[in-house]
Amino acid sequence: MATELADAISAGRADDRLKWGHDGTVRVVLTKVLPYGSGYMQTVAGRRKRFRAALTELLAARGWREIRRAVYSRETPAG
């Protein structure tokens, strides 16, 4: 699932689990990725944490970084 969303973000594709900002940022709607009713609260929280870590790693390899919790921005070259 993280790979699927990383692909969508990298390609700039619309997805109901993503909210695109006017400034080029994208927010992952975790309640649509892993809804509250998909397990015990502690289990869902752990899954979301691991999902975000995996997605952050995948996106970092593609030139994106997490700027806030579940909000990503394309890296800008220094200079």
Secondary structure by P-SEA (a helix, b strand, c coil): caaaaaaaaaacccccccccccccbbbcccccccccccccaaaaaaaaaaaaaaaaaaaaaaccccccccccccccccc
